[in-house]
């Protein structure tokens, strides 16, 4: 029988986070969600509770808030952390790299410090396929050389390096790095899916908003690609 764990899910109100909550609740774990709702809504938490008929502790806040994190760890005695919280727009990261380095890197360092002080050493980190940069061949496998072409990807790769060093320095740590490509879809209930605030930064939610009439059209950029009609091709 699996041990029931107390798990902190940062960014749990987001797209991937909310689906993960359903999976964790189905296994009987006790969850606390920490989210600043910068690109999500607490409505997703309510809907997860509706789907699972289970209650989730929600805390509005930021992973860079040391005092808040310390209080949460003191209260709930977490066994593990799943860390989804972070900024994720490639375009925005070019416009404001300092914000991305502060949020994604400093936020993760702060979280790990609090985990270490509380002897919580199990961490799942939400990284990104952008850490592979522009690979020379396809398909990509996880043994490919890592490189980045934007501040967002660089912030994820730097955190990966930090976490590797942390795991080497102290054997108690158990850390998993997840590198997503294009997670898409919605829960079979239709109650939760990808619903970003404002104009989407990813292709599939953009297409969905055009399909339902929320946006008028889909922009296709570029006319000189080596394709049949010169427009870009996205391989899924």
WOKAVEN-V943327 format. One record per residue. PHI is phi in radians with two decimals (none if undefined). Layout:
[[PHI] [PHI]]
This chain:
[[none] [-1.23] [-1.27] [-1.32] [-2.01] [-1.63] [-2.12] [-1.61] [-2.00] [-1.42] [1.20] [-1.24] [-1.50] [-1.40] [-1.09] [-1.20] [-1.03] [-1.14] [-1.20] [-1.14] [-1.01] [-1.06] [-1.09] [-1.17] [-1.15] [-1.14] [-1.65] [1.53] [-1.33] [-1.66] [-2.09] [-2.22] [-1.82] [-1.98] [-2.65] [-1.60] [1.05] [-1.19] [-2.45] [-2.72] [-2.43] [-1.16] [-0.99] [-1.12] [-1.15] [-1.04] [-1.28] [-1.10] [-1.09] [-1.16] [-1.15] [-1.67] [1.03] [-2.30] [-1.63] [-2.08] [-1.31] [-2.04] [-2.19] [-1.32] [2.99] [-2.12] [-1.17] [-1.45] [-1.52] [-1.07] [-1.08] [-1.12] [-1.04] [-1.06] [-1.13] [-1.14] [-1.15] [-1.16] [-1.37] [-1.81] [0.87] [-1.10] [-1.58] [-2.60] [-2.32] [-1.97] [-1.86] [-1.69] [-1.07] [2.89] [-1.44] [-2.42] [-1.60] [-1.07] [-1.08] [-1.13] [-1.17] [-1.20] [-1.35] [-2.48] [-1.09] [-1.07] [-1.08] [-1.23] [-1.17] [-1.18] [-1.21] [-1.38] [-1.56] [-1.07] [-1.08] [-1.21] [-1.05] [-1.08] [-1.06] [-1.15] [-1.09] [-1.18] [-1.05] [-1.06] [-1.11] [-1.75] [0.97] [-1.85] [-2.08] [-1.82] [-2.41] [-1.92] [-1.86] [-1.46] [-1.62] [-2.81] [-1.21] [-1.13] [-1.23] [-1.54] [1.05] [-1.93] [-1.16] [-1.33] [-2.38] [-2.27] [-1.33] [-1.50] [-2.14] [-1.22] [-1.58] [-1.08] [-1.12] [-1.64] [-2.87] [-2.33] [-2.14] [-2.71] [-1.05] [-1.05] [-1.07] [-1.13] [-1.09] [-1.22] [-1.19] [-1.08] [-1.10] [-1.00] [-1.11] [-1.07] [-1.20] [-1.10] [-1.08] [-1.12] [-1.13] [-1.24] [-1.26] [-2.50] [-1.16] [-1.17] [-1.25] [-2.23] [-2.22] [-2.07] [-1.89] [-1.83] [-1.96] [-1.38] [-1.76] [-2.33] [-1.16] [-2.41] [1.92] [-2.46] [-1.15] [-1.03] [-1.28] [1.39] [-1.47] [-2.30] [-2.87] [-1.51] [-2.43] [-1.21] [-1.30] [1.22] [-1.36] [-1.11] [-1.75] [-2.00] [-1.14] [-1.10] [-1.13] [-1.13] [-1.06] [-1.07] [-1.21] [-1.20] [-1.09] [-1.62] [1.52] [-1.23] [-2.04] [-1.40] [-2.75] [-1.85] [-1.43] [-2.02] [-1.66] [1.65] [-2.33] [-2.21] [-1.36] [-1.36] [-2.12] [-1.03] [-1.98] [1.52] [-1.53] [-1.25] [-2.15] [-1.97] [-1.68] [-1.94]]
